[in-house]
């Protein structure tokens, strides 16, 4: 990752988000792991049992798919995802944390990749397509991976 002002700003935003997410979910791995200099690495490697794994990975995929020009409705994806979390029985407080994690991840990943003209490689686009199609079908299992 480049050592630019944008990178440092993204890192600062990660620290702030980690503080915002602290509370009932502070015992989970995401809060501490979000303070990495590489939000993409943390999004793809978040533990599947972490309560914020799903919003982190769905938002990560949405940001990447949008940047790479995939034709889908990011707002509809988020709405459908949030509805599935509500249907799963999350409390209003949990829903707020889930939405903040989603929004933060979407914004930070977008900011991190926005100037990388070679980001959308064939391999990366194929990996994004697999995850995006799964999410659009309603399967939000946290297992997104970056093409190697």
N, C-alpha and C positions, 0 to 999 in steps of 0.2 A: 504494500500500500504506500502511496506517495506521502511524503512528509510535508504536506501543504497546510496552509491556514485552514482550508476546508476540512482536512483530516483532523486537525486540532479542535475545530469547532464541533465536529461530529463526536469526538471523544468527550468534550465538555457536555454535550447534550446527552450522551449516554450516562454520564455520572449523574446529571440532574434527573434523568428518567429513573435511574436506579433508586434515587432518593424518593421520588414520587411513588414508586411501586412498593416501597417499604411499608410494612404494616403486617396484616394477617398473612400475606404471602412472603414475608421477608425471610422465612425459614427455607424457602425453596431456592434452588440453584440459579435461577435466572437473574435475580437481583444482583448477586455478586458477579455473575458471569457477563452481564451486560456492559460492564465497565471495561470492555476490551477496546483496543484501537481498531478492531476489525468487526463491525457489526454483522457482516456476512458470515464470518467464521462462527460467531456465536449463535447466529440464527440457525445455521445448518447443524450445529453440534449440540444444541440444547437437549438436555435429558428428556426423554419421552414421558417420564413421570412428573415432570415439572408442570405445575398448573398453567404456566404461561408459554408452554411449548407450542400449543396450537396457534394462539394469536400471533406469536412471533414468526412462525414458519409460514402461515397463510399470508401475513402482511409482507414478509420477505419475498415470497413468490409473486405476489401482486405487484410489488414495486419493480421487480426484475422483469416481469412480463410486460408491464406498461412501458418500461424503458426500451425493451427490445421490440416493441411494436406489435405485440399479440393483440388480436381483436377479441376483446371481452369487455364487460362493464365492471370496472373495479368497485364502484359504489354498490352494485348489486351483489358482487362477491362478498364484500364486507357485511352487507345487510343479511345475507343468507347465513354467513358464518355466525354473526352475532345472534341471530334467531336460534341457531342450533345450540349455542352456549346457553341461551335463556331456557330453551326446552330441556336442557340437561339438568336444570334445577339450580343454577348458580344464583346466589343472593344478589341484590342490587349492588352491594359493596364489591362483590367479586366481579360483577359485570362491568363496573366502573374501572376496575384494575385491568380487566381483560381488554376493554376498549382503549385505555391509555397505552397499554403494551402494544396493541395493534397499530394505533396511530403513530406512536413513537417509532416503531420499527419501520413502518412505511416511509415516514419522513427521513429517518436517518439513513436507511439504505438508499433511497432515492438521491439524497445529498451526496452520499459516498460514491455512487457510480455515475452520476450525471455527466462528468467530464471524460469518462473513459470510452473513447471512440471504438475501441476493440473489445468492449465488454461482451457483446452478443455473438460469441463464437458459435460455430455449428454445434459443438458438443454441449455448450452451456444452454443454448436455445433448446436442444433436445431434452435436457434435464428439466428445464423450466416447463416445457410443454407437458411432460409426464405429470409433474406436480400440479400444474394449473388445471389440467383436465380432471384430475382426481378431485381437486377442491371444487371445481364447477359441478361435479357430479354429487357433491355433498359429503365426500369422505375427507374429513379434516384430521386424519391420523397424522401425528407429528413424525414424519419420516423424510422430509425434503432433504435433498443432497445436491451439492454443487458438482457439476461434471468435473472430473479430474483431468 
